[in-house]
């Protein structure tokens, strides 16, 4: 792993109540080696060179402590939008773990998106944060089929390992669910896959599933994805080019019917799927941030 200089670790965001209700974004790593063929974070617009090489920020934990100490406004910190915080280097360096210790110490909430079951290692810290503040974990799961997950997300826990990790976290009282996104046109956008993901979510105690029935494609990311389609899914590149051209938002064919099926299945199992319900499901301690912010 390489190290790069950094001035900041967390930044305030303005998603309102859209993205898991987070107030800050935290980026401890730059780049990601999980190799997901559809990864949006490798797009040129993010300016991450050699995306597959993981870099950490020098003095990340010292900078983070200073930032957490000095922020006037408490709230939930989001992690995992640009790079998976549980990449293989995390096992040795424990940068995410040390960051969670600080999140607990300074009484913020945490929202984690990951594909790795390494997060289970930190269940003690998640429970500690959860005692006083809000915690939500979203596992990205795009397919119920381990063989497909090995092809489209080659260097990280396969889907069944992620489902097991969901069970482990929910049984420890952590609000945990699934980010079922992207849904890849002609690959994972079939009824059986959607139904099976919802069923396994229920079986493993997931609290929520959030989905975008499609994928995004742009610049560099599109080229990378199309190369992988040529290698693993012969004939699909042409189908994509014909249907989507240069489009950024690529919703799956039969979007409405598939989304309807998804919500019907979620309702059947009592799993929430709107962002509003997900946020109110886990942000039970929101008033506490306001009190801490007010009296500090
Ligand atoms: S885990 Fe996330 S950031 Fe890493 S390659 Fe996959 S989609 Fe990209």
Boltz pocket constraint, residues with backbone or C-beta under 6 A from the ligand:
constraints:
  - pocket:
      binder: B
      contacts: [[A, 32], [A, 33], [A, 34], [A, 35], [A, 36], [A, 38], [A, 39], [A, 40], [A, 41], [A, 80], [A, 81], [A, 82], [A, 83], [A, 84], [A, 115]]
      max_distance: 6.0
